[in-house]
Every structure is written in structure tokens, then in C-alpha cells.
Amino acid sequence: MLKAPVDAFFDGVMVNAEDEALRRNRLALLKQLHGAMNQVADLSRLAA
């Protein structure tokens, strides 16, 4: 369900943009996404 929008985000958006405000907003968005996804599954277990 979220795969397509998340893939599109990483394909089309430079998270570490030179503009500091833009970079902070994008990092905050990733933090929210991480929190939402961890409510559904423990993503840290995928790396193991």
C-alpha cells in the first residue's frame, strides 16, 4: 500500500538538500514515516 509512494519519494526527492529548511522538513517527514511504519511492524528486524 505504501510501497509506491515511498519508492516515488526516494526516486524523486533529495532528502539531504542544500537548503537547510527543506532538508529539515524532509527529515521530519521521514521520521513521521518511520514512526507510522513501526506501529505496524518492527522494521529493525528486517536488517537481521
N, CA, C and O atoms as a MOPAC input file, in Angstrom:
PM7 MOZYME 1SCF
protein

 N      0.82100 1    -1.19500 1     0.00000 1
 C      0.00000 1     0.00000 1     0.00000 1
 C      0.86900 1     1.26500 1     0.00000 1
 O      0.59000 1     2.21100 1    -0.73700 1
 N      1.90100 1     1.27900 1     0.81200 1
 C      2.77000 1     2.45400 1     0.87100 1
 C      4.00600 1     2.33500 1    -0.01300 1
 O      4.75400 1     3.30000 1    -0.17100 1
 N      4.21800 1     1.17100 1    -0.58300 1
 C      5.44300 1     0.95000 1    -1.34800 1
 C      5.60700 1     1.95700 1    -2.48200 1
 O      6.67100 1     2.56100 1    -2.62200 1
 N      4.58100 1     2.14200 1    -3.28100 1
 C      4.69600 1     3.04600 1    -4.43000 1
 C      4.99700 1     4.48600 1    -4.01600 1
 O      5.90900 1     5.08900 1    -4.58300 1
 N      4.27000 1     5.06900 1    -3.04600 1
 C      4.58600 1     6.45100 1    -2.66400 1
 C      5.96600 1     6.59600 1    -2.02200 1
 O      6.65200 1     7.59500 1    -2.24000 1
 N      6.37100 1     5.60200 1    -1.23300 1
 C      7.69600 1     5.66600 1    -0.59800 1
 C      8.78100 1     5.54600 1    -1.65600 1
 O      9.75900 1     6.29200 1    -1.62600 1
 N      8.61900 1     4.61200 1    -2.59700 1
 C      9.58600 1     4.48000 1    -3.69300 1
 C      9.66700 1     5.77400 1    -4.50300 1
 O     10.75800 1     6.21800 1    -4.86000 1
 N      8.52700 1     6.36900 1    -4.78800 1
 C      8.50000 1     7.62200 1    -5.55700 1
 C      9.21600 1     8.73800 1    -4.79800 1
 O      9.92400 1     9.54800 1    -5.39600 1
 N      9.03200 1     8.77300 1    -3.49300 1
 C      9.70000 1     9.78100 1    -2.66500 1
 C     11.21200 1     9.66800 1    -2.81800 1
 O     11.89000 1    10.66400 1    -3.07400 1
 N     11.74300 1     8.45200 1    -2.66100 1
 C     13.18800 1     8.27500 1    -2.71600 1
 C     13.73700 1     8.39800 1    -4.13400 1
 O     14.90400 1     8.74500 1    -4.31600 1
 N     12.92100 1     8.12000 1    -5.12500 1
 C     13.35400 1     8.29500 1    -6.51100 1
 C     13.37000 1     9.76400 1    -6.92100 1
 O     14.21900 1    10.17600 1    -7.71100 1
 N     12.44900 1    10.55000 1    -6.39800 1
 C     12.28500 1    11.91500 1    -6.87300 1
 C     12.70900 1    13.02200 1    -5.93000 1
 O     12.66100 1    14.19500 1    -6.30200 1
 N     13.12600 1    12.67900 1    -4.70900 1
 C     13.41400 1    13.71100 1    -3.71500 1
 C     14.81500 1    13.51800 1    -3.13800 1
 O     15.17400 1    12.42200 1    -2.70800 1
 N     15.59500 1    14.58700 1    -3.13300 1
 C     16.89900 1    14.56800 1    -2.47500 1
 C     16.67300 1    14.99800 1    -1.03400 1
 O     16.44400 1    16.17700 1    -0.76300 1
 N     16.73500 1    14.04000 1    -0.10500 1
 C     16.44400 1    14.33500 1     1.30200 1
 C     17.46000 1    15.31900 1     1.86400 1
 O     17.08000 1    16.27900 1     2.53500 1
 N     18.72800 1    15.10000 1     1.60600 1
 C     19.77200 1    15.98000 1     2.13300 1
 C     20.00000 1    17.16400 1     1.20200 1
 O     21.10300 1    17.37400 1     0.69800 1
 N     18.94900 1    17.92500 1     0.98600 1
 C     19.01600 1    19.10500 1     0.13000 1
 C     19.93000 1    20.15900 1     0.75700 1
 O     20.11800 1    20.18900 1     1.97300 1
 N     20.48400 1    21.00800 1    -0.07700 1
 C     21.35700 1    22.07300 1     0.41800 1
 C     20.59300 1    23.07800 1     1.27100 1
 O     21.13200 1    23.59400 1     2.25000 1
 N     19.35100 1    23.36000 1     0.91200 1
 C     18.52000 1    24.29600 1     1.67600 1
 C     18.19500 1    23.66700 1     3.03200 1
 O     17.54500 1    22.62300 1     3.10000 1
 N     18.65200 1    24.31000 1     4.10900 1
 C     18.51600 1    23.73700 1     5.45100 1
 C     17.06200 1    23.51800 1     5.86200 1
 O     16.74000 1    22.47900 1     6.43800 1
 N     16.18600 1    24.46500 1     5.58100 1
 C     14.77500 1    24.33200 1     5.95800 1
 C     14.12300 1    23.17000 1     5.20300 1
 O     13.35200 1    22.40100 1     5.77700 1
 N     14.43700 1    23.05500 1     3.93100 1
 C     13.90800 1    21.97000 1     3.11900 1
 C     14.41500 1    20.63000 1     3.63000 1
 O     13.64600 1    19.67500 1     3.73000 1
 N     15.69400 1    20.55100 1     3.95300 1
 C     16.29000 1    19.32600 1     4.49100 1
 C     15.61900 1    18.94100 1     5.80900 1
 O     15.29300 1    17.77300 1     6.01700 1
 N     15.41000 1    19.91400 1     6.70100 1
 C     14.75900 1    19.62400 1     7.98800 1
 C     13.34200 1    19.10200 1     7.78000 1
 O     12.92100 1    18.15500 1     8.44500 1
 N     12.60300 1    19.72100 1     6.85500 1
 C     11.23900 1    19.26500 1     6.57700 1
 C     11.22400 1    17.83800 1     6.05200 1
 O     10.39400 1    17.02700 1     6.46300 1
 N     12.13500 1    17.53600 1     5.15100 1
 C     12.18600 1    16.19000 1     4.57700 1
 C     12.60200 1    15.14900 1     5.60900 1
 O     12.06900 1    14.04000 1     5.62500 1
 N     13.54800 1    15.50200 1     6.46400 1
 C     13.95100 1    14.58400 1     7.52500 1
 C     12.81500 1    14.37700 1     8.52800 1
 O     12.63400 1    13.27300 1     9.04200 1
 N     12.05700 1    15.42400 1     8.80400 1
 C     10.90100 1    15.29800 1     9.70200 1
 C      9.84600 1    14.37800 1     9.08300 1
 O      9.21800 1    13.58100 1     9.77900 1
 N      9.66300 1    14.49900 1     7.78200 1
 C      8.72800 1    13.62400 1     7.09000 1
 C      9.17100 1    12.16600 1     7.19500 1
 O      8.34900 1    11.28400 1     7.44200 1
 N     10.45400 1    11.91200 1     7.00900 1
 C     10.96900 1    10.55200 1     7.14900 1
 C     10.79000 1    10.02500 1     8.57400 1
 O     10.49000 1     8.84800 1     8.77700 1
 N     10.97700 1    10.90200 1     9.55000 1
 C     10.78800 1    10.49400 1    10.95700 1
 C      9.33900 1    10.09500 1    11.20300 1
 O      9.07700 1     9.10700 1    11.89000 1
 N      8.39700 1    10.85200 1    10.64900 1
 C      6.97800 1    10.51400 1    10.79400 1
 C      6.66700 1     9.19500 1    10.09900 1
 O      5.92400 1     8.37100 1    10.63300 1
 N      7.22300 1     8.99200 1     8.92600 1
 C      7.01100 1     7.74800 1     8.19200 1
 C      7.56500 1     6.56600 1     8.98700 1
 O      6.92100 1     5.52200 1     9.09000 1
 N      8.74500 1     6.73600 1     9.53900 1
 C      9.36300 1     5.69000 1    10.34900 1
 C      8.48300 1     5.33800 1    11.54100 1
 O      8.25700 1     4.16200 1    11.82700 1
 N      7.98700 1     6.35600 1    12.23300 1
 C      7.11700 1     6.12300 1    13.38400 1
 C      5.83500 1     5.41000 1    13.00400 1
 O      5.39200 1     4.50000 1    13.70600 1
 N      5.23900 1     5.81900 1    11.89700 1
 C      3.99100 1     5.18800 1    11.44400 1
 C      4.22700 1     3.72800 1    11.06000 1
 O      3.41600 1     2.86200 1    11.38500 1
 N      5.32000 1     3.45600 1    10.37900 1
 C      5.59300 1     2.08900 1     9.94800 1
 C      5.93900 1     1.19400 1    11.12800 1
 O      5.60800 1     0.00800 1    11.12300 1
 N      6.60200 1     1.74800 1    12.14100 1
 C      6.94300 1     0.94800 1    13.31200 1
 C      5.72800 1     0.62800 1    14.17400 1
 O      5.80900 1    -0.24200 1    15.04200 1
 N      4.61100 1     1.30200 1    13.95800 1
 C      3.38000 1     0.94100 1    14.65600 1
 C      2.79900 1    -0.34100 1    14.07400 1
 O      2.03800 1    -1.04600 1    14.73600 1
 N      3.16100 1    -0.63100 1    12.84000 1
 C      2.64700 1    -1.81000 1    12.14700 1
 C      3.61100 1    -2.98700 1    12.27700 1
 O      3.18100 1    -4.12800 1    12.44500 1
 N      4.91500 1    -2.71100 1    12.20100 1
 C      5.91500 1    -3.77600 1    12.23800 1
 C      7.23100 1    -3.22700 1    12.78000 1
 O      7.51400 1    -2.03500 1    12.66600 1
 N      8.02600 1    -4.11200 1    13.37000 1
 C      9.34300 1    -3.73200 1    13.86600 1
 C     10.31800 1    -3.80800 1    12.70000 1
 O     10.82700 1    -4.88100 1    12.37800 1
 N     10.57700 1    -2.65500 1    12.06200 1
 C     11.40700 1    -2.61800 1    10.86200 1
 C     12.86600 1    -2.96500 1    11.15100 1
 O     13.59500 1    -3.36400 1    10.24300 1
 N     13.29400 1    -2.81800 1    12.38600 1
 C     14.68000 1    -3.13600 1    12.71100 1
 C     14.97200 1    -4.61700 1    12.50400 1
 O     16.12400 1    -5.00200 1    12.30300 1
 N     13.94400 1    -5.44000 1    12.55100 1
 C     14.12900 1    -6.87900 1    12.35400 1
 C     14.38100 1    -7.23200 1    10.89100 1
 O     14.84900 1    -8.33400 1    10.60200 1
 N     14.08600 1    -6.33300 1     9.97100 1
 C     14.33100 1    -6.59500 1     8.56300 1
 C     15.81300 1    -6.61000 1     8.22900 1
 O     16.23100 1    -7.29400 1     7.29400 1
 N     16.60600 1    -5.86900 1     8.97500 1
 C     18.03500 1    -5.78100 1     8.71400 1
 C     18.77500 1    -7.04500 1     9.15300 1
 O     19.88300 1    -7.31100 1     8.68700 1
 N     18.17700 1    -7.80600 1    10.02900 1
 C     18.83800 1    -9.01000 1    10.58600 1
 C     18.79900 1   -10.17400 1     9.61600 1
 O     19.30600 1   -11.25200 1     9.92400 1

